[in-house]
Amino acid sequence: MRTALTFLTAGAAAALSGCAALQADKAVRVATGLTSELVCSGTFISGLPPERSFDELVLTMPGMGLVGWALAYQVDRRHREVTASVAGGFTSRAAYREGLGCVLGPGGDTPAALPMPPLPAALVPDIAGPQVVAATPPALAAAVDRAFEAPGQRTRAIVVLHQGRVVAERYAEGIGPDTPLIGFSMTKSVLNALAGLLVRDGRLQLHQPVPLAAWAGGQDARHAITPDQLLRQVSGLDMPQANSGFDITAQIMFTEPDTAAAAARLPLAAAPGTRWNYSDGHYQLLSRVLRDAAGGGRADLPAYAARELFGPLGMRHASFNTDASGTPVGAFGLQASARDWARFGQLYLADGMAGGRRLLPAGWVRYSTTPTLDTGYGAGWWLNPPGEVPGWGIPWGLPHAPRDTFFARGYRGQFTIVVPSRQLVIVCLAAADMTPLHVAVADRLVADVLAALQP
């Protein structure tokens, strides 16, 4: 048992004093849900000590340290479960089950494991041997070391892939080339790939209304929302995201057993396609749509991803967490090794080709990296224009990277950066402080690597 603080300082205090007006009980359940899921993933998927995941990913969140007495977690290794509570209440539980990852909030029932079939053979040669690849020349090693040791970054892994081969990598203690780590919102870019594969197979139509029963019929204006609009985060649904615990998106992701059904109940705030709004809810809805297109069962989308994406690319350590309804947590729940993320980036660098075979449809990478409205966001990938994300205080892209750069970005400093003009993929996985610093670190890393690899 460990005790520490929730990032919802005000929420915890309000909940414990009976303040219902702020929905503080749900806010505190967000904290316990987040804690149980992250510690479960770190312990039973990454194989790290539970206190390390707690200290690096939970304790370092904003506000931690003021009510350290309130939040506690417990690991049950026999049943592969983690429970978290605040002052003995507001309990959340995440259970690891094969094929489902860490399932948050399964209630009284424990979901059964879903053994996955063996991965098919990779279509591409491996990007490195079993040993960690030491960086040469010295300037490249210095670039990696500088990013790894940046204050407040808590870097876990860096991989530099140049012309299809690893030319430099470094890992934190206890982490190596085969260690799966949570990618947070880089998962959204993987859902982009799964959408492309389903389009390729004729199972998904990008620009037709999403086939959700909750919106069926011409009387519901939400029926017009398309998979393209979910990918681009322009559905118009009223689901703001502030990562505070009081916002509806966080409450859906960490307190609802069926995340997609909860998101589908939200009303429209704008006409579909007219307003960009970054929200995990878009990708939970999309995950449900992709699950249905892949067959609808709990195992169908994870099995499809393994057969059609992870296996062909040699991503041998990639897996999803799922919610209690069996829908993969497509907003942030994919675990993969740093090399796996590099392999994934290489697919987009190669315009959707792997080993001479077209995986993604022709034109899919161009579609994915076409700006949405007047933003620096494509369809599940971030682009590299000048300017800042409104209200976030961070740039859309990486100012010192070439303009053709695009990247997957995740909470707390996760990046898979693709630079087509230099045949380069850079992966950086971290547990960074919640400041714009992690963007500056990634930007400097790209600039330094480019300088070190000058022809």
Sequence and secondary structure as in RCSB ss.txt:
>XXXX:A:sequence
MRTALTFLTAGAAAALSGCAALQADKAVRVATGLTSELVCSGTFISGLPPERSFDELVLTMPGMGLVGWALAYQV
DRRHREVTASVAGGFTSRAAYREGLGCVLGPGGDTPAALPMPPLPAALVPDIAGPQVVAATPPALAAAVDRAFEA
PGQRTRAIVVLHQGRVVAERYAEGIGPDTPLIGFSMTKSVLNALAGLLVRDGRLQLHQPVPLAAWAGGQDARHAI
TPDQLLRQVSGLDMPQANSGFDITAQIMFTEPDTAAAAARLPLAAAPGTRWNYSDGHYQLLSRVLRDAAGGGRAD
LPAYAARELFGPLGMRHASFNTDASGTPVGAFGLQASARDWARFGQLYLADGMAGGRRLLPAGWVRYSTTPTLDT
GYGAGWWLNPPGEVPGWGIPWGLPHAPRDTFFARGYRGQFTIVVPSRQLVIVCLAAADMTPLHVAVADRLVADVL
AALQP
>XXXX:A:secstr
 EEE  S HHHHHHHHTT TTTTHHHHHHHHHHHHHHHHHHHHHTS   HHHHIIIIITTSTTTTSSTTTEEEEE
ETTTTEEEEEETTEEEEEEEEETTTEEEE  TTS             SS  SS SS     SHHHHHHHHHHHT 
TTT EEEEEEEETTEEEEEEE TT  TT  EE GGGHHHHHHHHHHHHHHTTS  TTS    GGG STT GGGG 
 HHHHHHT   BS    SSSSSHHHHHHHH SSHHHHHHTS BSS TTS     HHHHHHHHHHHHHHHTSSTTH
HHHHHIIIIIHHHT TT EE B TTS B TTT EEE HHHHHHHHHHHHTTTEETTEE S TTHHHHHTS  TTS
SB SSSB   SSB TTT SBSS TTS TT EEEEETTTEEEEEEGGGTEEEEEEE   SSTHHHHHHHHHHHHHH
HHT  
